[in-house]
Amino acid sequence: ISTAAEETKNPGRDLAIGIVGSMVACIAIYILVAVAAVGALSYTKFAGSAEPLALILREIGRPGFATFLGASAVIALPTVLLAFLFGQSRIFFTMARDGLLPLSLAKVSKRGAPVRITWITAAIVAVIAGLLPLAEIAALANAGTLAAFVAVCACMLVMRRRAPDALRTFRAPAATVVGTIGILGCLYLFFSLPSKTQLYFGLWNLLGLVIYFVYARPRALAE
């Protein structure tokens, strides 16, 4: 949601509503589904299942609904890739505009959409999704997301100290507490990921640092 800031009419208001609203809605849905699942079947029977909800439906005598749910899940999987595609293309667009990537990638269409970088990002996502197992892609995406959340929380703490009087349309309540809990929670989840995922994440970031210092940083300073 945050990557769409430049495409909103009132980012200060719209982003706050979008981020907080979607978070509250997702939490409510997850809690309701979890309560329904535990109420229908003992958690010990589906805790290790790769398809817990479908398993629950079969156990309570609803195999038809289980099949429908499984098919719906498969159909819904591309929406996750589309969400990552939307966000990542905007990140690449901003990097290109700042000189961290070739400036030709920062061109937009007549309607203001970054069409070129969106197509390139889609091709990269398609290749990765076709070559790597979905579980590994999801784990790496989770690692990157958690690292980004840690950075955001850390930046919030730093900005509250360095620029306490800066104009803010939305101010996070109890920023020190929220930021600290956010960092600790994300770090806990990150180190709960498989060690292989953490290794791949570290190597990927190392490659990114090499590209940054060798290519991107000198170019950005020149721009």
HELIX and SHEET records of a PDB file:
HELIX    1   1 SER A    2  GLU A    7  5                                   6    
HELIX    2   2 PRO A   11  ALA A   40  1                                  30    
HELIX    3   3 TYR A   43  LYS A   45  5                                   3    
HELIX    4   4 PRO A   52  GLU A   59  1                                   8    
HELIX    5   5 PRO A   63  ARG A   97  1                                  35    
HELIX    6   6 LEU A  103  ALA A  106  5                                   4    
HELIX    7   7 VAL A  115  LEU A  131  1                                  17    
HELIX    8   8 LEU A  134  ARG A  162  1                                  29    
HELIX    9   9 ALA A  175  PHE A  191  1                                  17    
HELIX   10  10 SER A  195  ILE A  211  1                                  17    
HELIX   11  11 TYR A  212  ALA A  216  3                                   5    
HELIX   12  12 ARG A  217  ALA A  222  1                                   6    
END                                                                             
